[in-house]
Amino acid sequence: MSNIYRTAEFAIPAATLWRALTEPELLSTWLMPNDFHPEVGHQFTMTTDPAPLFDGTVHLEVLELEPPHRMAWSWKGGPIDTIVTFTITELSPTSCRFEFLQDGFRGLGAEFARMFLRGGWRKLHPLLRAVVQTLDYESTTND
């Protein structure tokens, strides 16, 4: 079984990063259009362009929610049925570590999808960073 793992540090409070992961409009900005709601058991979808063996719709369910530190989703689309876990570790009042794990890729089709998604997650990191920097800027200018 193989996975995708990414980590990054952000010079923002954990609660600010949590907003980018749990507010549907912010999630749409850096990840995909969605009908997400931060509630355990909520089933939702995300949509993107179709690809080989994938119709462009990801079916998800919120499995865990521990604000502002941990969230897990089931992630089903095309040949994959995986678990995505987001972990935020507060390093100081103004910095945090973000960890992303997508686990459970099985079979040849899933391995192809993993290689495709691994490249996609690399591209999403700068988008997430841009979104949270905007949120951090808004919080300092609205005081």
BADOFI-671974 format. One record per residue: x, y, z of N, C-alpha, C, O, CB in turn. Coordinates in nm, 3 decimals, padded with zeros to 5 digits, m for minus. Each point is the difference from the previous one (the first is absolute). Glycine has a CB too. Example, Ala and Ser with C-alpha at 12.3 -4.5 7.8 and 13.67 -1.06 7.14 Angstrom:
2
n.px  n.py  n.pz  ca.px  ca.py  ca.pz  c.px  c.py  c.pz  o.px  o.py  o.pz  cb.px  cb.py  cb.pz
01.319  m00.569  00.780  m00.089  00.119  00.000  00.090  00.120  00.000  00.104  m00.002  00.066  m00.293  m00.115  00.059
00.154  00.222  m00.197  00.082  00.119  00.006  m00.077  00.109  00.073  00.051  00.111  00.017  00.067  m00.174  m00.232
//
This chain:
143
n.px  n.py  n.pz  ca.px  ca.py  ca.pz  c.px  c.py  c.pz  o.px  o.py  o.pz  cb.px  cb.py  cb.pz
00.085  m00.118  00.000  m00.085  00.118  00.000  00.090  00.124  00.000  00.100  00.005  00.071  m00.287  m00.129  00.052
00.150  00.221  m00.203  00.080  00.121  m00.006  m00.086  00.122  00.034  m00.123  m00.009  00.007  00.274  m00.097  m00.180
m00.083  00.218  00.193  m00.073  00.119  00.042  00.064  00.125  m00.060  00.102  m00.007  m00.069  m00.169  m00.108  00.281
00.004  00.228  m00.184  00.054  00.131  m00.033  00.011  00.074  00.132  m00.097  00.008  00.076  m00.004  m00.003  m00.314
00.218  00.049  00.266  00.020  00.075  00.123  00.067  00.131  m00.034  00.097  00.004  m00.075  m00.079  m00.216  00.211
m00.070  00.321  m00.080  00.058  00.133  m00.017  00.000  00.070  00.135  m00.089  m00.022  00.083  00.011  00.035  m00.325
00.177  00.072  00.264  00.003  00.081  00.121  00.054  00.138  m00.034  00.081  00.015  m00.092  m00.049  m00.221  00.236
m00.076  00.305  m00.071  00.047  00.137  m00.020  m00.023  00.077  00.128  m00.086  m00.035  00.081  00.035  00.028  m00.329
00.130  00.111  00.266  m00.019  00.088  00.116  m00.055  00.133  m00.049  00.038  00.049  m00.107  00.149  m00.162  00.235
m00.276  00.172  m00.049  m00.064  00.126  m00.033  00.021  00.098  00.115  m00.009  m00.037  00.116  m00.164  m00.081  m00.260
00.200  00.243  00.111  00.019  00.104  00.102  m00.135  00.068  00.027  m00.016  00.121  m00.017  00.257  m00.083  m00.056
m00.336  m00.120  00.114  m00.136  00.046  00.032  m00.051  m00.085  00.117  00.053  m00.109  00.024  m00.098  00.182  m00.266
m00.054  m00.026  00.313  m00.060  m00.083  00.106  m00.068  m00.124  m00.058  m00.048  00.002  m00.114  00.015  00.204  00.253
00.029  m00.311  m00.062  m00.066  m00.124  m00.043  m00.145  00.025  m00.039  m00.049  m00.059  m00.097  00.200  m00.071  00.248
m00.221  00.217  m00.080  m00.141  00.028  m00.029  m00.018  00.062  m00.138  m00.103  m00.021  m00.065  00.062  00.051  00.310
00.139  00.047  m00.292  m00.009  00.059  m00.133  00.012  m00.107  m00.107  m00.076  00.000  m00.097  00.173  00.214  00.184
m00.002  m00.304  m00.071  00.015  m00.111  m00.094  m00.125  m00.088  00.002  m00.045  m00.046  m00.105  00.295  00.050  00.136
m00.304  m00.027  00.087  m00.121  m00.081  00.013  m00.115  00.058  m00.084  m00.075  m00.074  m00.063  00.147  00.007  00.296
m00.084  00.199  m00.235  m00.103  00.065  m00.083  00.016  m00.039  m00.147  m00.099  m00.030  m00.066  00.091  00.223  00.227
00.131  m00.193  m00.212  00.024  m00.033  m00.141  m00.038  m00.145  m00.032  m00.029  m00.033  m00.114  00.213  00.202  00.111
m00.182  m00.255  00.105  m00.034  m00.141  m00.019  m00.148  m00.028  00.019  m00.050  m00.101  m00.049  00.277  00.045  00.126
m00.299  00.143  m00.007  m00.138  m00.033  00.038  m00.107  00.097  m00.049  m00.119  m00.031  00.013  00.218  m00.074  00.183
m00.063  00.219  m00.250  m00.100  00.090  m00.057  m00.014  m00.033  m00.148  00.096  00.013  m00.076  m00.043  00.172  00.245
m00.172  m00.229  m00.211  m00.019  m00.049  m00.138  00.053  00.094  m00.109  00.061  m00.047  m00.096  m00.259  m00.072  00.181
00.175  00.250  m00.072  00.046  00.091  m00.105  00.152  00.009  m00.003  00.058  00.013  m00.108  m00.270  00.117  00.132
00.278  m00.137  00.091  00.146  00.000  00.002  00.055  m00.131  m00.053  00.098  m00.001  m00.074  m00.101  00.158  00.270
m00.058  m00.267  m00.158  00.038  m00.132  m00.048  m00.011  m00.006  m00.153  00.084  m00.060  m00.067  m00.161  m00.044  00.284
m00.028  00.167  m00.271  m00.017  00.006  m00.146  00.112  00.077  m00.066  00.039  m00.032  m00.112  m00.285  00.018  00.143
00.298  00.115  00.036  00.104  00.084  m00.057  00.130  m00.077  m00.021  00.065  00.016  m00.103  m00.169  00.181  00.213
00.142  m00.280  m00.013  00.129  m00.068  m00.014  m00.011  m00.147  m00.037  00.098  m00.059  m00.045  m00.011  00.219  00.209
m00.204  m00.222  m00.147  m00.013  m00.142  m00.029  m00.097  m00.024  m00.116  00.043  m00.012  m00.114  00.008  m00.041  00.354
m00.181  00.045  m00.211  m00.100  m00.025  m00.104  m00.135  00.055  00.045  m00.025  00.011  00.120  00.150  m00.218  m00.198
m00.212  00.240  m00.018  m00.137  00.036  00.036  m00.063  m00.116  00.079  00.026  m00.117  m00.029  m00.049  00.265  m00.177
m00.059  m00.113  00.308  m00.048  m00.103  00.092  m00.129  00.042  00.068  m00.043  00.115  m00.010  00.278  m00.187  00.047
m00.295  m00.024  00.032  m00.115  00.029  00.088  00.033  m00.051  00.141  m00.083  m00.062  00.066  m00.081  00.046  m00.262
00.285  00.045  00.238  00.052  m00.042  00.129  m00.071  00.072  00.115  m00.039  00.116  m00.012  00.260  m00.162  m00.095
m00.237  m00.025  00.216  m00.047  00.058  00.126  00.079  m00.069  00.111  00.005  m00.123  00.003  m00.242  00.173  m00.094
00.299  00.024  00.182  00.085  m00.061  00.102  m00.081  m00.070  00.111  m00.020  00.055  00.108  00.192  00.120  m00.157
m00.217  m00.295  00.017  m00.079  m00.078  00.095  00.026  m00.148  m00.025  m00.012  m00.047  m00.114  m00.167  00.227  00.126
00.216  m00.255  00.091  00.026  m00.142  m00.014  m00.124  m00.068  m00.058  m00.112  00.022  00.047  00.276  m00.018  00.147
m00.142  m00.086  m00.296  m00.108  m00.071  m00.067  m00.052  00.072  m00.124  m00.072  m00.060  m00.080  00.012  m00.033  00.299
00.096  00.220  m00.235  m00.047  00.074  m00.118  00.060  m00.059  m00.127  00.122  m00.013  m00.011  m00.147  00.222  00.149
m00.061  m00.243  m00.233  00.045  m00.050  m00.130  m00.005  00.115  m00.098  m00.098  00.076  m00.004  00.016  m00.311  00.053
00.188  00.249  m00.129  00.007  00.112  m00.093  00.077  m00.041  m00.124  00.057  m00.109  m00.006  m00.068  00.272  00.196
00.012  m00.074  m00.289  00.073  m00.026  m00.122  00.092  00.118  m00.031  m00.023  00.112  00.044  m00.166  m00.256  m00.129
00.291  00.115  00.009  00.087  00.100  m00.059  00.007  m00.032  m00.149  m00.007  m00.116  m00.039  00.145  00.149  00.255
m00.126  00.071  m00.297  00.003  m00.023  m00.144  00.120  00.066  m00.064  00.046  00.107  00.043  m00.293  m00.122  m00.044
00.298  m00.051  m00.102  00.114  00.050  m00.076  m00.013  m00.054  m00.141  m00.100  m00.062  m00.035  00.249  00.074  00.240
m00.048  00.011  m00.286  m00.001  m00.050  m00.137  00.012  m00.152  m00.001  00.076  m00.056  00.078  00.025  00.271  m00.159
m00.177  m00.281  m00.007  00.016  m00.146  m00.013  00.140  m00.037  m00.048  00.069  00.081  m00.062  m00.313  m00.100  00.012
00.285  m00.101  00.081  00.130  m00.054  m00.041  m00.021  m00.148  m00.033  m00.108  m00.053  00.026  00.238  00.220  00.120
m00.030  m00.234  m00.201  m00.017  m00.143  m00.028  m00.045  m00.077  00.125  00.061  00.014  00.106  00.115  00.003  m00.285
m00.280  m00.096  00.166  m00.059  m00.081  00.107  m00.064  00.083  00.111  m00.024  m00.051  00.109  00.194  m00.121  m00.161
m00.199  00.301  00.025  m00.053  00.089  00.103  m00.097  00.099  m00.064  00.037  00.070  m00.094  00.174  m00.093  00.233
m00.334  00.028  m00.089  m00.104  00.086  m00.059  00.005  00.145  00.049  m00.079  00.083  m00.045  m00.061  m00.285  00.025
00.234  00.234  00.111  00.013  00.136  00.049  m00.070  00.026  00.132  00.009  00.112  00.052  00.009  m00.045  m00.285
m00.087  m00.166  00.288  m00.069  00.017  00.128  00.065  m00.086  00.107  00.019  m00.121  m00.018  m00.234  00.173  m00.103
00.249  00.012  00.232  00.053  m00.072  00.116  m00.111  m00.005  00.103  m00.061  00.102  00.032  00.303  m00.028  m00.076
m00.269  m00.194  00.097  m00.102  m00.019  00.103  00.072  m00.014  00.134  00.089  m00.083  00.016  m00.251  m00.030  m00.180
00.120  00.197  00.259  00.071  00.006  00.128  m00.097  m00.007  00.117  m00.120  00.024  m00.014  00.300  00.111  m00.094
m00.125  m00.167  00.224  m00.075  00.003  00.125  00.096  00.044  00.110  00.114  m00.045  00.006  m00.274  m00.138  m00.083
00.112  00.271  00.164  00.080  00.044  00.114  00.001  m00.113  00.103  m00.105  m00.038  00.052  00.048  00.284  m00.094
00.176  m00.300  00.070  00.015  m00.110  00.095  00.041  00.047  00.139  m00.045  m00.055  00.100  00.105  m00.092  m00.291
00.026  00.248  00.197  00.049  00.054  00.127  00.005  00.152  m00.010  00.024  00.056  m00.107  00.112  m00.265  00.153
m00.160  00.274  00.066  00.007  00.146  00.004  00.038  00.041  00.142  m00.079  m00.014  00.093  m00.095  00.038  m00.279
00.295  00.028  00.201  00.050  00.047  00.128  00.057  00.141  m00.019  00.121  00.017  m00.011  m00.069  m00.255  00.089
m00.141  00.340  m00.084  00.046  00.137  m00.026  00.097  00.050  00.106  m00.020  m00.030  00.118  m00.196  00.074  m00.232
00.315  00.029  00.079  00.054  00.027  m00.134  00.121  m00.087  m00.032  00.096  00.048  m00.059  m00.179  00.187  00.078
00.079  m00.362  00.019  00.121  m00.082  m00.011  m00.005  m00.119  m00.095  00.103  m00.039  m00.055  m00.064  00.108  00.282
m00.156  m00.126  m00.248  m00.002  m00.122  m00.081  m00.135  m00.017  m00.067  m00.105  00.026  00.058  00.271  m00.132  00.096
m00.159  00.060  m00.280  m00.121  m00.033  m00.075  00.034  m00.115  m00.092  00.108  m00.004  m00.058  m00.196  00.244  00.070
m00.005  m00.335  m00.027  00.020  m00.112  m00.092  m00.125  m00.018  m00.085  m00.113  00.015  00.048  00.271  m00.128  00.115
m00.135  00.081  m00.290  m00.108  m00.024  m00.096  00.022  m00.135  m00.067  00.114  m00.041  m00.020  m00.144  00.290  m00.019
m00.080  m00.317  00.005  00.011  m00.107  m00.098  00.006  00.071  m00.136  m00.059  00.107  m00.015  m00.070  m00.282  00.159
00.199  00.118  m00.240  00.021  00.063  m00.131  m00.016  m00.109  m00.106  00.087  m00.086  m00.014  00.071  00.265  00.110
m00.270  m00.175  m00.169  m00.028  m00.102  m00.101  m00.024  00.069  m00.134  m00.083  00.090  m00.011  m00.015  m00.247  00.185
00.170  00.112  m00.273  m00.016  00.054  m00.133  00.083  m00.079  m00.098  00.116  m00.031  00.028  m00.161  00.259  00.065
m00.012  m00.261  m00.207  00.074  m00.082  m00.096  00.040  m00.131  00.066  m00.083  m00.064  00.064  00.167  00.268  m00.182
00.042  m00.245  00.102  00.043  m00.130  00.054  00.048  00.005  00.145  00.057  m00.098  00.049  00.005  00.039  m00.280
m00.086  00.171  00.302  00.056  00.007  00.135  m00.109  00.009  00.107  m00.107  00.058  m00.020  00.309  00.051  m00.076
m00.169  m00.166  00.209  m00.082  00.004  00.121  00.101  00.017  00.113  00.055  m00.097  00.051  m00.247  m00.052  m00.146
00.215  00.276  00.134  00.108  00.031  00.094  m00.052  00.081  00.118  m00.118  00.036  00.006  00.282  m00.042  m00.195
m00.075  00.033  00.282  m00.027  00.088  00.114  00.097  00.117  m00.009  00.121  m00.019  m00.015  m00.205  m00.175  00.161
00.031  00.315  m00.135  00.081  00.121  00.002  m00.004  00.056  00.141  m00.107  00.016  00.058  00.059  00.034  m00.304
00.165  m00.021  00.302  00.009  00.056  00.135  00.080  00.129  m00.004  00.111  00.005  m00.053  m00.126  m00.235  00.155
m00.043  00.334  m00.045  00.066  00.129  00.015  00.033  00.017  00.148  m00.089  m00.014  00.085  m00.034  00.115  m00.286
00.247  m00.072  00.234  00.040  00.020  00.138  00.070  00.136  00.011  00.089  00.031  m00.079  m00.065  m00.281  00.117
m00.066  00.329  00.060  00.063  00.129  00.026  00.057  m00.004  00.141  m00.071  m00.027  00.097  m00.088  00.149  m00.254
00.288  m00.095  00.167  00.068  00.002  00.130  00.043  00.144  00.027  00.074  00.060  m00.078  00.007  m00.301  00.053
m00.128  00.295  00.136  00.037  00.137  00.037  00.144  00.000  00.048  00.035  m00.074  00.093  m00.274  00.130  m00.031
00.323  00.026  m00.124  00.140  00.012  00.038  00.021  00.118  00.094  00.088  m00.003  00.086  m00.020  m00.101  m00.304
m00.150  00.207  00.200  00.001  00.120  00.085  m00.136  00.067  m00.023  m00.077  m00.046  m00.083  00.335  00.077  00.073
m00.287  00.075  00.081  m00.129  00.069  m00.026  m00.012  00.054  m00.143  m00.111  00.028  m00.046  00.106  00.032  00.287
00.118  m00.046  m00.310  m00.005  00.057  m00.136  00.061  m00.092  m00.106  00.033  00.047  m00.109  m00.023  00.177  00.213
00.006  m00.352  m00.074  00.051  m00.092  m00.102  m00.053  m00.141  00.025  m00.033  m00.038  00.112  00.240  00.179  m00.138
m00.213  m00.217  m00.084  m00.049  m00.137  00.010  00.060  m00.087  m00.110  00.051  00.049  m00.101  m00.265  00.035  00.202
00.207  m00.214  m00.078  00.044  m00.099  m00.099  m00.126  m00.065  m00.057  m00.091  m00.037  00.074  00.315  m00.005  00.046
m00.226  00.029  m00.251  m00.110  m00.065  m00.071  00.051  m00.133  m00.054  00.105  m00.006  m00.064  m00.211  00.229  00.002
00.031  m00.330  00.087  00.033  m00.130  m00.055  m00.121  m00.053  m00.075  m00.113  00.008  00.047  00.278  m00.055  00.140
m00.138  m00.007  m00.305  m00.104  m00.058  m00.085  00.040  m00.144  m00.027  00.114  m00.027  m00.038  m00.172  00.252  m00.068
m00.036  m00.318  00.125  00.025  m00.141  m00.030  m00.121  m00.054  m00.075  m00.113  00.010  00.046  00.261  m00.038  00.159
m00.122  m00.030  m00.322  m00.105  m00.074  m00.072  00.049  m00.143  m00.007  00.102  m00.028  m00.063  m00.180  00.232  m00.075
00.005  m00.294  00.201  00.044  m00.138  00.022  m00.104  m00.098  m00.051  m00.120  00.027  00.003  00.254  00.047  00.196
m00.086  m00.189  m00.245  m00.090  m00.107  m00.038  m00.006  m00.030  m00.149  m00.094  m00.065  m00.045  m00.035  00.126  00.241
00.226  m00.015  m00.273  00.002  m00.028  m00.144  00.030  m00.148  m00.020  00.103  m00.050  00.046  m00.027  00.287  m00.100
m00.165  m00.307  m00.015  00.018  m00.144  m00.024  m00.031  m00.032  m00.146  m00.095  00.054  m00.057  00.034  m00.107  00.297
00.141  m00.033  m00.300  m00.024  m00.043  m00.137  00.068  00.091  m00.102  00.041  00.111  00.031  m00.256  m00.208  00.044
00.224  00.046  m00.198  00.070  00.071  m00.108  m00.066  00.134  m00.031  00.069  00.101  m00.012  00.001  m00.321  m00.082
m00.202  00.224  00.079  m00.070  00.125  m00.028  00.020  00.102  00.111  00.017  00.119  m00.026  m00.186  m00.246  m00.105
00.167  00.079  00.254  00.021  00.089  00.114  00.142  00.054  00.003  00.022  00.115  00.038  m00.196  m00.241  00.090
00.270  00.044  m00.167  00.140  00.045  m00.003  00.018  00.108  m00.106  00.072  00.098  00.022  00.006  m00.325  00.058
m00.143  00.211  m00.195  00.004  00.104  m00.103  m00.061  00.128  00.054  00.055  00.109  m00.018  m00.070  m00.284  m00.165
m00.099  00.163  00.250  m00.066  00.117  00.058  00.089  00.066  00.105  00.006  00.123  00.008  m00.230  m00.229  m00.050
00.293  00.027  00.123  00.090  00.054  00.102  00.110  00.083  m00.064  00.032  00.109  00.049  m00.081  m00.305  00.099
00.108  00.146  m00.256  00.106  00.076  m00.066  m00.055  00.131  m00.057  00.067  00.103  00.007  00.053  m00.319  m00.063
m00.239  00.212  00.000  m00.063  00.120  m00.054  m00.031  00.100  00.112  00.031  00.118  m00.012  m00.130  m00.255  m00.176
00.038  00.088  00.298  m00.036  00.087  00.111  00.122  00.056  00.072  m00.003  00.114  00.047  m00.206  m00.247  m00.020
00.314  00.056  m00.018  00.121  00.046  00.067  00.050  00.130  m00.065  00.038  00.093  00.070  00.022  m00.331  m00.010
m00.062  00.243  m00.193  00.038  00.122  m00.070  m00.099  00.112  00.025  00.039  00.116  00.013  00.071  m00.254  m00.187
m00.238  00.104  00.181  m00.103  00.100  00.027  00.013  00.061  00.138  m00.016  00.121  00.016  m00.134  m00.243  m00.170
00.178  00.040  00.254  00.015  00.053  00.136  00.119  00.095  00.009  m00.004  00.097  00.076  m00.099  m00.307  00.016
00.209  00.182  m00.169  00.115  00.092  m00.003  m00.042  00.138  m00.050  00.045  00.102  00.052  00.109  m00.296  m00.092
m00.240  00.197  m00.061  m00.046  00.126  m00.058  m00.098  00.072  00.093  m00.008  00.123  m00.003  00.040  m00.220  m00.226
m00.105  00.022  00.311  m00.099  00.061  00.089  00.063  00.073  00.118  m00.057  00.095  00.052  m00.101  m00.273  m00.119
00.275  00.134  00.108  00.065  00.062  00.116  00.016  00.151  m00.017  m00.034  00.074  00.092  00.154  m00.289  m00.051
m00.068  00.265  m00.155  00.011  00.146  m00.016  m00.137  00.070  00.004  m00.010  00.113  00.048  00.218  m00.151  m00.182
m00.312  m00.028  00.083  m00.134  00.059  00.006  m00.048  00.011  00.143  m00.055  00.103  00.040  00.004  m00.197  m00.265
00.071  m00.011  00.304  m00.038  00.004  00.141  00.076  00.110  00.072  m00.058  00.075  00.078  00.008  m00.321  m00.082
00.180  00.257  m00.023  00.082  00.102  00.064  m00.052  00.140  m00.036  m00.006  00.087  00.086  00.207  m00.242  m00.092
m00.239  00.176  m00.119  m00.053  00.130  m00.043  m00.132  00.032  00.071  m00.022  00.114  00.041  00.134  m00.143  m00.264
m00.198  m00.070  00.237  m00.128  00.021  00.068  00.022  00.038  00.146  m00.060  00.096  00.047  m00.050  m00.260  m00.202
00.195  00.092  00.227  00.019  00.030  00.142  00.073  00.132  00.020  m00.022  00.069  00.100  00.025  m00.314  m00.052
00.084  00.282  m00.140  00.067  00.130  00.013  m00.101  00.112  m00.016  00.010  00.103  00.067  00.204  m00.201  m00.156
m00.311  00.080  00.002  m00.107  00.099  m00.015  m00.082  00.009  00.127  m00.036  00.109  00.044  00.027  m00.154  m00.291
m00.022  m00.070  00.307  m00.076  m00.001  00.125  00.078  00.067  00.111  m00.055  00.076  00.079  m00.060  m00.287  m00.149
00.245  00.183  00.075  00.084  00.062  00.103  00.004  00.151  m00.021  m00.005  00.077  00.096  00.143  m00.286  m00.078
m00.129  00.251  m00.144  00.001  00.144  m00.030  m00.132  00.063  00.042  m00.002  00.107  00.061  00.160  m00.144  m00.253
m00.270  m00.030  00.159  m00.132  00.054  00.039  m00.012  00.013  00.150  m00.055  00.099  00.050  m00.046  m00.201  m00.253
00.153  00.004  00.277  m00.014  00.007  00.146  00.081  00.113  00.060  m00.038  00.056  00.103  m00.001  m00.301  m00.099
00.151  00.281  m00.068  00.081  00.109  00.056  m00.052  00.135  m00.043  00.024  00.099  00.070  00.173  m00.248  m00.070
m00.267  00.159  m00.112  m00.050  00.129  m00.047  m00.139  00.031  00.054  m00.045  00.114  m00.008  00.182  m00.142  m00.197
m00.205  m00.072  00.258  m00.135  00.022  00.052  m00.002  00.027  00.150  m00.107  00.014  00.058  00.023  m00.161  m00.240
00.199  00.154  00.246  00.005  00.023  00.145  m00.021  00.146  00.033  00.001  00.037  00.117  00.153  m00.229  m00.093
//
